[in-house]
Amino acid sequence: MLPKLNTLNLIESNFYTPIFDVLLANTDSLELLKTIPTHSVELIVSSPPYNLGKSYESRKVFQDYLSFQKQVIAECYRILKPEGNFCWQVGNYVEKGEVFPLDIYYYDIFKFDLGMKLRNRIIWYFGHGLHAQKRFSGRYETILWFSKSDNYIFNLDNVRVPSKYPGKKHFKGEKKGQLSGNPNGKNPSDIWEIIIQDFESCLWDIPNVKSNHPEKTLHPCQYPIELVERLVLALSIENGIVLDPFMGVGSTLLAALLHNRRAIGVDKEKQYVDIIKTRISDLENGCLKKRELGKPVYIPTGKIAQLPESLKKEQGKLL
């Protein structure tokens, strides 16, 4: 059970206002972004539409899709503080069985159009993903973390994981007898496979939000709150502003609010804005449906609960 929060100052407006805990806009991303002052936001985290023709997007010619994304990213760059960070979580665009790796296309926009610097290409692995018959099944997505300058926010101590050998010491040289690692733990990996309480592992197996996930809403491509939490802790500071220009049902906003940040979210679909308002209310009241950080990921035993009759007969023949 999450603790109750103080009542949040939730503002619904399609124009920026400086006084808020949460600012929700039900409009096109560009319309809201153009009203935000330059150098106002510390962290941008989003998973943009992949041009797959989902219910919330109209499929476009691929180059037209990228052209619109360039406009959104350029406005985000303008409002990002010089010490700010930009995290773009993407999968693959697939057309007629051919894969277009979106992180590669987006890299050119961030690096060569805007001059940003890639700090990590984080791989989010999950056990259940897109099934396929003519290629291997998709089981990962990518988070591109760019900084606007060389002087960027990075709170490594907030997200360290326990060292494998915490008592290991130098055995020779001038540091002989001293601890060889950081006493607060080690730097986590850029392959996120498992997250458990207090970041006890450096690999995160964060389940994607499917039908049995406690956070599941009607959004077809929802990502889990815990995917964003490490980004919020490491790449922003308390009371800073975290922005999601394609918020969907608000996973980024909830991760920000859980860790004492302010949040701005934009989505053109009113049903998603209504859902995030309900989720924020649940967060205030301590009843937000959220996957527990300490909950282990289910590992199949490999055993079939009940053998089909055909297999029983085959086993009988072998015996």
N, C-alpha and C positions, 0 to 999 in steps of 0.2 A: 504494500500500500504506500503510495506516494504521500508526502506530507502536504497539508493545505498551504496555499500561497496567500499572500496579501492580495486583495482585489487589484487586478491589473487594469491599467488605463488603456483600454482597447479603443482605437480610433478607426472608423471606417470612412475612408476618403480616397478619391482618385487623384488627389493632389497632396503633395508632401506637407506635413505640419510638424514643427519641431518638438512638440510636447506629446510624448506617447511612450507606452511600454510595448505596445503592439500596434502597428499600422497595417491595416488590410485594405487592399485596393482590388475592386472587381472591374478590371478594365484590361486593355491591351498593355503588355509590359512596357512598351516604348512610351506610352502616354504618361504613365506614372513616373518612369525613370527621368523623363525630361524635366520634371518639376523638382527633383531632388538637387540640392546645392552641390557644387563641385567639392570634392574632398570631404565627404560627410560620413562615409561608411568604412568600417574596418575589415569586414569579412563578407565575401559573397560566396554562397554555396548554393548550387542548383543542379538539377538534372533536367536539362531542356528536352523538349519533344524530340523524338528520334526520326520523325518523318515516316512513321510506320502506318499512318492512316487510322490511329486510334480514335476513340469517340471525341476526344478533346482537340483533335487537329485534323486539318485537311491536307492530304498528301500532295506535295508539290514536286515539280521537277527538282532534282537534287541540288543543282546550282542555285535555284531560286530559294530553296530552303536555307542554304548556307548564307546567301546574301542577307536574308532577314536576320539570321543569327549574328552576323557581323555587326549589324546596326545595334542590336541589343547589347552585345559585348562591348562595343565602343562607348555606349552610354554608361554601362557599368564601370568601365575603366575611368571615365571622367569623374564619377562620383566616389571612386575608391580613394582613400587616403594614401599618401605616399608610402606609408609603412604598412599598407593593407595587403590582404591576401585574397586570392581568387581561386575557388575550387569548382571545377566543372566535371560532373559525374556523367559519363556516357557509356553506352554499349555499342552495339553494331547495327548499322542500317543494312537490311537485307532485301535485295530485289531479285526475284526469279532465281533464288538459290545462290546468288553472288553476294559476298560480304563486303561492305564498305566500312572499314574501321574508323569510326567517327573521331577517336582521339587523335588520329594522324591528321585529319582534315582540320580539326580545331587547333592543333599545335601551330600550324602555319598562321592562323588568325592571331593568336596570342603573341607568338614570337615575332613574326615578320611584319605584321600590320601594326602592332602596338608596342613591340620592343620589351615585352614582359619576359621574366626568367622562370623557367621550369625548375622547381625545387624537388618535386617527387612525382613520379607516375605510379600511383598507388593502385594495386590490383585488389579488387573486392571479389573474393571467391565465395560462391554459395553452392550447396549440394544439389539443389533442384533448380533447373533453368529451362531453357528452350530445347525441346527435343527436335531431332532431325533424322532424316533417313538417308540423305545424300551427302552429309558432312557430319563431323563430330558435333555432339550437343554442346550448346553454349552454357558455360558455367562460371562466367566472370564478367565484370564490368570494370571500367577504369575511372579513376579520379585524377584529373590533372590539377596539380597545385602549382599555381604561378604566383610570384610576388611582383609588386609594381616597382620595387627598388631593391638595392642590396641591404637597406636598413629596414627589415621587415619584422613583424611580430612573430615570435616563435617561442612559446613557453614549454620547452622540453620537459622541465621538471613536473609539469602538470600531468604528463602522460607516460612517464617512464614505466617500464615493466620490471618485475624482479629479475635480478641477474641469475644466470644458471649456476654460477659458483660465487655466491655473495661474499664469502670469506677469503677468496683467493688473494694472495699477496705476491708482490714482486720478490723473486728469489735471488736477485743479484743487482749490482749497480748501486747508485746513490739512493734509490728508492727501496732498497731491500727491506722487507718486513712491512712495508706500507701496503694498503689495499690497492690492488691493480685496477679495480673498477670503481665507478661512481657509487658511493654508499646509498644513494637514492634509487639505484636501479639502472637499467640499461635503456638505450634508445630503441623504441619499437621498430619492427620491420615495416617495409613498404608493401608487404603482402598481408592483407587483412583477412584472417581466416577464423579466428575465434576471439570473442570478447567475454570476459567473466569479471566478477566483482573486483574492483580496484585494478583492472587491467593486469591480471595475474599472468596472462600469456601475451606474447607479442604477435601471435597469429590470430586473426579474427575469422571465425566461421559464422558470419552474421546471416541468418536465414533471410531470404527475400520474402516479401509480404505476400503470402498465398492465402488460400481460403481458411486455413486453420491457424493463422497467425493472429495473436490477440489484438494487433493494431489494424487489422484489415477493415477497409471501408469499400465503397463502391468504385474507387479509383482503380483502373486496370493496371497501372504501372507504379504503384506506391512503393517508396523505399523506406526502410525502417529508421526510427529515430536514432538508435544506437550507432548507425553508420555515420551520423553527423556529429555525435557528441565529442569524439576525439578531436575532430577538426575545430570545433568551437572552443574547446579547452586549450588547444595548442596554438591556435592562430588568431585569437581575439582576446580582449581583456574584459573584465567585469564592467558592466554598464555601457560597453561599446555597442555598436549597431551591427547586426547581422542581417543581410538582405538575401532574399530568394526571389528572382524575377519570374520564375515559373513554379510557384509554391505548391501547386496541386492541393493536397489535403494537409499540408503544413508540417511535415516532419522536421524541416530545417528550423522553422519557427519554434516548435516545441523543444527541440534540442537547445536552442538559444535561451529560451525562458527558463528551462530547467537549471541552467548554469549562470543565471543572473545577467543575461545580456538583453538588450532591446532588439526588437525584430520588426522587419518590414517584409511583407509578402504580397505578391501580385498574382492574380489569376483571372482570366477572362470568363471562366465558367462559374456562374453563381452558385451552383450546387456544391462546388468544392469550397467556396468561401463560407457557405453555411456550415459545412462539415467542420472546418477548422475553428469556427466560432464555438461550436459545441465541444470540440476537443480542448480548446483553451479553457472553457468553463469547467470541464471535467478536471483539468490540471489544477485550476484554482481550488476546487473542492476535494482534491486528493484522490479522485477516482478515475484518472486517465488510464485507459487500457494501453499498457505498454509492456513489451517483453522485458522481463527482469534481466539486469546485467549479469547476475550470477547464475542464471539458468543454463545448464549445459545443453549443448546441441545433441539431439537424438542421434545415436549411432546404431544403424541396423545390425542385427545379429547375424544376418545371412541365412537364417533358418526360415523355412516356410511353415506358417502356423498350422496349416492343414493341407496335406498332400492331395492333389487331384487323384481321382480313381485310376486314371491312366498310368500315373507314376507309381501308385501302389502295386498295380499289376506287374509293371516292369521290375520293381524291387523284388516281388515274389518270385519272378522267373530267375533272378540272379541268385536268390537264396536256394 
